[in-house]
Amino acid sequence: MGTPHRGYGRWRAASLIAVHALVALHIAHWLLTGRTLAPLEFNEALHSLHLGVITAGFLFMALTVLVTLAAGRFFCSWACHILALEDLSAWILHRLHLRPKPIRSRVLAWVPGLAALYLFIWPQVERLANGSGLVSPRVQSDAQGWGSFVTSDFWRNLPGPGISILTLSVVGGVAVWLLGTRSFCRYACPYGAIFGLADRVAPARIKLIGDCSQCGLCTAACQSQVLVHREVLQLGRVVSSDCLKDLDCVAVCPKQALAYGRARPAFMQSLDAAEYTQRGFSFTGIEEVSVAVTTLALLVVYRGLYDVIPFLLALTIAVVGAVVLVTGFRRRPRTEHGPWRSALAAGFLLFSVHSAFVHHHAASGRRALLRATGHEGLSSSGPPEGGRVVDPADLEAARVHLRTADAAGLWTSPRLGHDLATVHLYAHERDAAEQQLLRVLKKAPKDLPAAVRLGHLALSLNRTTDAERYLQPIFVANEDRFGPETRALRSRAYVLAGQIAERRLETSKALAHYESAAHDDPQNGEAHLAMGTLYARLGRLEEASGALRRAEVHYPERSVVLNNLALVSLGLGQHAEAIEQLRELLDLQPDRAETRYQLAVALLGAGEIVEAGHQLEAALVLKPGYVLAEQLRAKLLESPAGETHDGRR
């Protein structure tokens, strides 16, 4: 009897092509307009769970789960771009007469579920354990840090071209070649684990509707390694959650005995374990343990390697690498490709050992740098000039580890370059820090944090021309592509540009830069402080007061803001406000004579002559010979009782 062809493969291919066409249109819309619907990526769901921001990607995943609950696991085979790549790779290998033997592992089958628990559940457990509580769902815009539905930062959660190509090559090519078709789906994909769980309660499945001759063609056609002919014989339907509903089994049945339709949900029902055991596994018990341990070790090595390898790519490399190592070093290889597998295993082992060495030193250096400085995230901030080193030994340890990672690594990531620059800055090696940041820019010309840090460094050395040149890239960048982090970075650059303008006595230009800085990032306290200070020098005290009050909210060093705000309040004749501000400043800096002098001036303005005298005496104790305090005390002694005074520092 001939095998009927129902055309499902062509329809599925058309569906997958349409998905890629829609992705291309989505990206094109963003490139043309600068704003578009936020990425419909499942990774966005992680940020919804971790940050509470309800994103378009989260809603897309939720909708996909709901559809799976009703109709079964269709998304993976009819709409997933990764599976499309896997199937394409399998077709190409077939055309090249390469037919890799599928790997069957009991241990690796647990990996997707464990990965899903780690990504989706473990962060919530950590939040509850440290008392943070669960996140509160909310919708927000790009200006608030992470656009929910419409964004100008389309690539915010997506890797760059290099990592994208590497990911697609490993997931869709290498994994298929070495582990078999759809190996990523079976042994790595955490989203597949969620869809598989939802499929268990779906009231629609592949079911038996006629006589089954147990020819096994359906099982042979199934690329997901489901024992279709045995499941329909024993249970009347396919219950395995690995079934992706691609309908290949339905199309190939010579008796048309299979169909997709309404059927009892699988729940926890499964084919007898003996059936799958008879089919055989690729590893012995000891080898399964070795695969598990090796996968975990390789995941630790490769996750975040060179600051670019994301979790899912590292997980796939770990799974593929574990299989290659275990099969490659067998005494009696079970496959006909034993010799080349052994050579591949030896090469991969050497590369992994080297990667572990580099990763260890980079991570150790960053931990030492954190201990030495007490700060995190310095790679994206300005140079920590005058930063206090908690422990010089830790700073030196950071230097040794980071230099070792830099020298031994196949590539120096921008982040590692920033970390080395930070070590030099804390060690007061400004020239070395500048050279390191220039090296970062040479490797990554679009690294705007490096440009801003260089501008800050050049300005600290009074090289205003160099500072302007370093800052130029961020001012000419296309702001239509800016996300909130880039706008905050440009805000810091505008503050630096304002300081350059002030040094050149271009006050109008400086004010314009500070206003631009505040517009880009309203929470940039440095911008408000600089603006308020300049307004005060220009005699525009009302505007200075407003800017400084905004700085009071956002600038970290409250004492600086209070001092300037108090002087402005004095200038405006607001003695009560000045007294309150100066008293708070004294709580922060009780040994500062200048503050006590200013408080005395404010007290005199408010008519509190006796306390003003006490503050002047205290100022002179702290700073003997303080001329302004002595002059005001002399005037106070000469004045009739009750007369008020005003004075300036």
C-alpha positions in Angstrom: 0.0 0.0 0.0 1.4 3.4 -0.9 2.2 6.0 1.8 -0.2 9.0 1.6 1.2 12.5 1.6 -1.0 15.0 3.3 1.3 18.1 2.8 1.7 18.9 6.5 5.5 19.4 6.0 4.9 22.1 3.4 2.4 23.9 5.5 4.7 23.8 8.5 7.6 25.1 6.3 5.3 27.9 5.1 4.4 28.7 8.7 8.0 28.9 9.8 9.0 31.1 6.8 6.1 33.4 7.7 7.4 33.7 11.3 10.8 34.7 10.1 9.2 37.2 7.7 7.3 38.8 10.5 10.5 39.0 12.6 12.2 40.8 9.7 9.3 43.2 9.3 9.4 43.9 13.1 13.0 44.8 12.9 12.6 46.8 9.8 9.8 48.9 11.4 12.1 49.7 14.3 14.9 50.7 12.0 12.7 52.9 9.9 10.7 54.6 12.8 13.0 54.4 15.8 10.1 53.0 17.9 8.2 49.7 17.7 6.5 47.0 19.6 8.8 45.6 22.3 10.5 42.3 21.3 8.2 39.3 21.4 11.0 37.2 23.0 10.4 34.7 25.7 13.5 36.1 27.5 11.4 39.2 28.2 9.2 37.0 30.5 12.2 36.7 32.8 12.3 40.4 33.3 8.6 40.4 34.1 9.2 37.9 36.8 12.4 39.5 38.1 11.4 43.2 37.8 7.7 43.0 37.8 7.4 44.9 34.4 4.7 43.3 32.3 6.3 43.2 28.8 5.0 42.3 25.4 7.3 39.2 25.5 5.7 38.1 28.8 2.2 38.4 27.4 3.3 36.5 24.2 4.6 33.7 26.3 1.5 33.6 28.5 -0.7 33.5 25.4 1.4 30.6 24.0 1.0 28.7 27.3 -2.7 29.2 27.2 -2.9 28.0 23.6 -0.8 25.0 24.6 -3.2 24.2 27.4 -6.0 24.1 25.0 -4.5 22.6 21.8 -1.2 21.0 22.8 2.4 21.7 22.0 2.1 23.2 18.5 4.2 26.4 18.9 7.5 24.6 19.0 7.2 22.9 15.6 5.0 25.5 13.8 6.4 28.9 15.1 9.7 28.5 16.9 12.7 29.9 14.9 15.1 27.7 16.8 13.3 24.5 15.8 13.2 25.8 12.2 16.9 26.1 12.3 17.4 22.6 13.8 15.2 21.0 11.2 17.0 23.0 8.4 20.3 21.8 9.8 19.1 18.2 9.8 17.9 18.5 6.2 21.3 19.9 5.1 23.2 17.1 7.0 20.9 14.6 5.3 21.7 16.1 1.9 25.4 15.8 2.7 24.9 12.1 3.6 25.6 12.8 7.3 23.2 11.0 9.6 24.2 11.5 13.2 22.9 9.0 15.6 20.5 10.6 18.1 21.7 10.6 21.7 19.3 9.1 24.3 20.1 10.1 27.9 18.1 9.7 31.1 20.1 12.5 32.9 20.0 15.1 30.1 16.2 14.8 29.9 16.1 16.6 33.3 18.1 19.6 32.1 15.3 21.6 30.5 13.1 21.3 33.6 15.9 22.2 36.0 16.8 25.1 33.8 13.2 26.4 33.9 13.2 26.1 37.7 16.5 28.0 37.9 15.3 30.8 35.5 11.7 31.2 36.6 11.3 29.9 40.2 14.7 30.3 41.9 14.8 34.1 41.7 11.5 34.2 43.5 12.8 31.9 46.2 15.8 34.2 46.6 13.6 37.3 46.9 11.4 35.6 49.6 14.5 34.3 51.4 16.1 37.8 51.7 12.8 39.4 52.7 12.3 41.4 49.4 8.9 39.8 48.7 7.5 39.1 45.4 7.6 41.7 42.7 4.6 43.9 42.0 3.3 43.8 38.4 3.4 47.2 36.6 3.5 48.7 33.1 6.1 51.4 32.3 7.7 53.3 29.5 11.3 53.5 28.3 11.7 56.7 30.4 11.1 54.6 33.5 13.8 52.1 32.6 12.2 49.3 30.6 9.4 49.8 28.1 6.6 47.4 28.5 5.0 47.5 25.0 6.5 50.2 22.9 10.3 50.8 22.9 13.1 52.6 21.1 15.6 50.1 22.6 14.6 47.1 20.5 17.9 45.2 21.0 17.7 45.7 24.8 17.6 42.0 25.6 19.0 40.5 22.5 22.7 39.5 21.9 24.9 41.2 19.3 25.5 39.8 15.8 28.5 37.8 16.8 26.8 36.0 19.7 23.7 35.5 17.7 25.6 33.8 14.9 27.5 31.7 17.5 24.2 30.8 19.2 22.5 29.7 16.0 25.6 27.8 14.9 25.8 25.8 18.2 22.1 25.3 18.9 21.0 24.7 15.3 24.1 23.2 13.8 26.7 21.6 16.1 24.1 20.2 18.5 22.1 18.6 15.7 25.3 17.2 14.2 26.6 15.7 17.4 23.5 14.9 19.4 20.8 14.4 16.8 17.8 16.3 15.5 15.9 18.6 18.0 18.5 17.9 20.7 18.3 21.5 21.9 14.5 21.0 22.4 15.0 17.7 24.3 18.0 18.5 26.4 18.4 22.3 26.9 15.3 24.4 26.2 13.6 25.6 29.5 10.7 27.1 27.6 10.0 23.7 26.0 9.8 22.2 29.5 7.0 24.7 30.4 5.2 24.0 27.1 5.6 20.2 27.7 4.0 20.6 31.2 1.1 22.6 29.7 0.7 19.9 27.0 0.0 17.3 29.7 -3.4 18.9 30.4 -4.3 19.7 26.8 -7.6 17.9 25.7 -6.3 17.4 22.1 -3.6 14.9 21.0 -2.5 12.6 18.2 -4.8 9.7 18.5 -5.6 6.3 17.0 -8.7 6.4 14.8 -8.3 3.1 12.8 -6.5 -0.2 12.8 -2.8 0.0 13.5 -0.5 -2.6 12.0 2.5 -1.6 14.2 4.6 -1.0 11.1 6.6 1.7 13.0 6.6 4.2 10.2 5.1 6.8 12.5 7.9 6.3 15.0 10.5 6.5 12.3 9.1 9.7 11.0 9.0 11.4 14.5 12.0 13.6 14.8 11.3 14.0 18.6 12.0 10.4 19.3 8.5 9.5 20.5 7.5 5.9 20.3 4.3 6.7 18.5 3.3 3.2 17.4 3.7 1.9 20.9 1.9 4.7 22.7 -1.2 4.6 20.4 -1.3 0.8 20.8 -1.1 0.9 24.6 -2.9 4.1 25.3 -4.9 5.0 22.2 -3.2 8.3 21.9 0.3 9.9 22.1 0.8 11.1 25.7 4.5 12.0 25.6 5.1 15.7 26.3 7.9 15.6 23.7 5.3 15.4 20.9 5.5 18.7 19.1 2.4 18.1 16.9 4.2 18.5 13.7 1.9 15.8 12.2 4.7 13.9 10.4 3.4 10.7 12.0 -0.1 11.4 10.8 1.1 12.1 7.3 3.2 8.9 7.0 0.6 6.4 8.3 -0.1 4.0 5.4 -3.6 3.2 6.9 -4.5 6.8 7.8 -5.1 5.4 11.3 -3.7 8.5 13.1 -5.3 11.9 13.4 -5.0 15.0 15.6 -8.2 15.7 17.6 -10.0 15.8 20.8 -8.7 13.2 23.3 -8.4 12.7 27.0 -5.5 14.7 28.5 -2.3 12.8 29.3 -1.9 14.2 32.8 0.8 12.0 34.4 0.2 9.0 32.2 3.2 7.7 30.3 4.2 4.7 28.2 5.7 1.9 30.2 9.3 2.7 31.1 10.2 -0.8 29.8 9.3 0.2 26.3 11.8 3.1 26.2 14.4 1.0 28.0 14.2 -1.7 25.3 15.0 1.0 22.8 18.3 1.6 24.5 20.1 4.5 26.0 23.4 6.0 24.8 25.2 5.8 28.2 25.8 3.4 31.0 24.9 4.4 34.6 28.4 5.6 35.4 28.5 7.5 32.1 25.2 9.2 32.9 26.7 10.4 36.2 29.7 11.6 34.3 27.5 13.5 31.9 25.6 15.2 34.7 28.8 16.3 36.5 30.5 17.4 33.4 27.5 19.4 32.2 27.3 21.3 35.5 31.1 22.0 35.4 31.0 23.2 31.8 28.0 25.4 32.5 30.0 27.2 35.3 32.9 27.6 32.9 31.1 28.9 29.9 28.3 31.0 31.4 29.5 34.6 31.1 32.8 33.6 29.5 34.5 36.7 28.1 31.4 38.6 29.4 29.4 37.6 26.3 28.1 34.0 26.6 24.5 34.0 27.8 22.9 31.3 29.9 21.1 29.3 27.2 24.1 29.2 24.9 26.4 28.2 27.8 23.8 25.5 28.7 23.8 24.1 25.2 27.6 24.2 25.0 27.7 22.3 28.4 25.3 19.6 27.2 27.0 19.1 23.8 30.5 19.3 25.4 29.6 16.7 28.1 28.4 14.2 25.5 31.5 14.8 23.4 33.8 14.3 26.3 32.1 11.2 27.7 31.8 9.5 24.3 35.2 10.7 23.0 37.1 9.2 25.9 35.5 5.8 26.0 38.0 2.9 25.9 35.9 1.2 23.3 33.9 3.9 21.4 30.4 2.6 20.7 30.1 4.7 17.5 31.8 4.2 14.2 33.2 7.7 14.5 35.3 6.9 17.5 38.6 8.3 16.4 37.4 11.7 15.3 35.2 11.9 18.4 38.3 11.3 20.5 40.2 14.1 18.7 37.3 16.4 19.1 37.0 15.6 22.8 40.7 16.2 23.4 40.5 19.6 21.6 37.4 20.6 23.4 38.9 19.6 26.8 42.0 21.7 26.2 39.8 24.7 25.2 37.6 24.3 28.2 40.5 24.1 30.6 41.9 27.3 29.1 38.5 28.9 29.3 38.1 27.9 33.0 41.5 29.5 33.7 40.6 32.8 32.1 37.1 32.8 33.6 38.5 32.1 37.1 41.0 35.0 37.0 38.4 37.4 35.6 35.9 36.5 38.3 38.5 36.5 41.1 39.8 39.9 40.0 36.3 41.4 40.1 35.7 40.0 43.5 39.0 41.5 44.8 38.2 44.8 43.1 34.8 44.9 44.8 36.4 44.2 48.2 39.1 46.9 47.5 36.7 49.7 46.5 33.4 48.7 48.1 31.6 49.5 44.8 29.9 47.6 42.0 29.3 48.6 38.4 32.2 51.0 38.1 32.7 50.0 34.5 29.8 52.2 33.5 30.5 55.2 35.7 33.0 57.9 35.6 36.5 57.5 37.0 36.4 57.2 40.8 38.8 60.0 41.5 39.8 60.2 45.1 38.0 56.9 45.7 39.0 55.3 48.9 40.7 51.9 48.7 39.5 49.7 51.5 42.4 47.3 51.3 45.5 47.9 49.1 46.2 44.2 49.1 42.8 43.5 47.5 43.5 46.1 44.9 46.8 44.5 44.0 45.1 41.1 43.9 42.6 42.5 41.5 45.4 43.8 39.3 47.1 40.5 39.2 44.0 38.4 38.4 42.6 40.8 35.8 46.0 41.2 34.1 46.3 37.4 34.0 42.8 37.1 32.4 43.7 39.8 29.9 47.0 38.2 28.9 45.8 34.6 28.8 42.4 35.3 27.2 41.7 34.9 23.5 39.8 38.2 23.6 39.6 41.1 26.0 36.0 42.1 26.6 35.2 45.8 27.1 34.1 45.0 30.6 37.5 43.6 31.5 39.1 46.6 30.0 36.9 48.9 32.1 37.8 46.8 35.2 41.5 47.2 34.5 41.0 51.0 34.0 39.3 51.1 37.4 42.2 49.4 39.1 44.6 52.0 37.5 42.4 54.9 38.6 42.2 53.7 42.2 46.0 53.3 42.1 46.2 56.9 40.8 47.7 55.7 37.5 45.8 58.0 35.2 47.9 57.5 32.2 47.6 53.8 32.4 43.8 54.1 32.9 43.5 56.3 29.8 45.5 53.9 27.7 43.3 51.0 28.9 40.1 52.9 28.0 41.5 53.9 24.6 42.2 50.2 24.1 38.5 49.5 24.9 37.4 52.1 22.3 39.7 50.7 19.7 38.1 47.2 20.1 34.6 48.5 20.6 34.2 51.9 18.9 30.6 52.1 20.1 31.4 51.6 23.7 30.0 54.9 24.9 30.8 54.3 28.6 34.5 54.3 27.7 34.1 57.5 25.8 32.4 59.2 28.8 35.0 57.9 31.3 37.8 59.2 29.0 36.1 62.6 28.9 35.9 62.6 32.7 39.5 61.6 33.0 40.8 64.2 30.5 38.8 66.9 32.2 40.3 66.0 35.6 43.7 66.6 34.0 42.5 69.9 32.7 42.8 68.7 29.1 39.5 70.2 27.9 40.2 69.8 24.2 40.8 66.0 24.6 37.8 65.8 26.9 35.6 67.3 24.1 37.0 64.9 21.6 36.4 61.9 23.8 32.8 62.9 24.5 31.9 63.6 20.9 30.8 60.0 20.0 27.9 60.1 22.4 26.7 63.5 21.2 26.6 62.4 17.5 25.1 59.0 18.2 21.5 58.4 16.8 19.4 59.1 19.8 16.4 57.4 18.2 18.1 54.1 19.2 18.8 55.3 22.8 17.5 53.3 25.7 17.2 54.7 29.3 20.7 53.6 30.2 22.2 55.3 27.2 20.3 58.5 27.9 21.6 58.4 31.5 25.1 58.0 30.2 24.6 61.0 27.8 23.3 63.0 30.7 26.6 62.5 32.5 28.4 63.5 29.3 26.4 66.7 29.1 27.5 67.5 32.7 31.1 67.1 31.7 30.5 69.3 28.6 29.0 72.0 30.9 32.0 71.9 33.1 34.2 72.4 30.0 32.1 75.3 29.0 32.4 76.8 32.5 36.1 76.6 32.4 36.0 78.6 29.2 33.7 81.1 30.8 30.9 80.2 28.3 28.1 80.3 30.9 25.2 80.3 28.5 26.6 77.2 26.8 27.2 75.5 30.2 23.7 76.1 31.3 22.3 74.7 28.1 24.4 71.5 28.6 23.2 71.2 32.2 19.6 71.6 31.1 20.1 68.9 28.5 21.6 66.6 31.1 18.6 67.1 33.4 16.3 66.4 30.4 18.0 63.2 29.5 18.1 61.9 33.1 15.9 63.9 35.6 17.5 61.8 38.4 21.0 63.0 37.6 21.7 64.9 40.8 25.1 66.1 39.5 23.3 67.9 36.7 20.9 69.7 39.1 23.8 70.6 41.4 26.0 72.0 38.6 23.0 74.0 37.3 22.1 75.4 40.7 25.7 76.3 41.5 26.1 78.2 38.2 22.7 80.0 38.6 23.9 81.1 42.1 27.1 82.5 40.7 25.1 84.4 38.0 22.9 85.9 40.8 19.8 84.0 39.6 19.0 82.8 43.1 15.4 81.7 42.6 16.4 79.4 39.8 19.4 78.3 41.8 17.2 77.4 44.7 14.9 75.3 42.5 17.8 73.4 40.9 19.5 72.7 44.2 16.3 71.4 45.7 16.1 68.9 42.9 19.7 68.0 43.6 18.8 67.6 47.2 16.7 64.6 46.2 19.0 62.9 43.7 22.7 63.9 44.6 24.3 61.3 46.8 26.6 63.7 48.8 23.9 65.6 50.7 26.4 67.8 52.5 27.5 69.5 49.3 24.0 70.3 48.3 23.0 71.6 51.8 26.0 73.9 51.8 25.2 75.5 48.5 21.5 75.6 49.2 22.1 77.4 52.5 24.2 80.1 50.8 21.4 80.6 48.3 18.8 80.8 51.1 20.9 83.4 52.8 21.2 85.4 49.6 17.4 85.3 49.3 17.0 86.4 52.8 15.3 83.1 53.8 17.0 82.9 57.2 14.8 80.3 58.7 15.4 77.9 55.8 19.1 78.6 55.9 19.3 77.9 59.6 17.5 74.5 59.1 19.8 73.5 56.3 23.0 74.5 58.2 21.9 72.7 61.3 21.4 69.5 59.3 24.8 70.2 57.6 26.4 70.5 61.1 25.0 67.1 62.0 26.9 65.7 59.0 30.0 67.8 59.5 30.2 69.0 63.1 33.9 70.0 62.8 33.6 72.4 59.8 34.3 76.0 60.9 32.8 77.5 57.7 29.5 75.9 58.4 29.3 77.4 61.9 30.2 80.8 60.5 27.4 80.6 57.9 25.0 79.5 60.6 26.0 82.5 62.7 25.2 84.8 59.7 21.8 83.1 59.3 21.1 83.4 63.1 22.0 87.1 63.1 19.6 87.6 60.2 16.9 85.9 62.2 17.7 88.0 65.2 19.2 85.2 67.4 22.3 87.2 68.4 23.3 85.1 71.4 23.4 81.8 69.6 25.1 83.5 66.7 27.9 84.5 69.0 28.2 80.9 70.3 28.6 79.6 66.8 31.3 82.2 66.0 33.2 81.2 69.1 32.9 77.5 68.1 34.1 78.4 64.6 37.2 80.1 66.0 38.0 77.2 68.2 37.9 74.9 65.2 39.8 77.3 63.0 41.9 79.8 65.0 42.5 83.0 63.1 39.5 82.5 60.8 39.3 86.1 59.5 35.6 86.2 58.5 34.5 84.8 61.9 36.8 87.3 63.7 35.4 90.2 61.7 31.8 89.3 62.3 32.4 88.8 66.0 34.0 92.2 66.2 31.0 93.8 64.5 28.7 91.9 66.8 30.5 93.2 69.9 30.4 96.7 68.5 26.7 96.6 67.7 23.9 97.6 70.0 21.9 94.7 71.4 19.1 93.5 69.2 20.6 94.9 65.9 20.7 92.2 63.1 23.5 91.7 60.7 24.0 90.0 57.4 27.3 88.8 56.1 28.9 86.7 53.5 31.6 84.2 53.6 
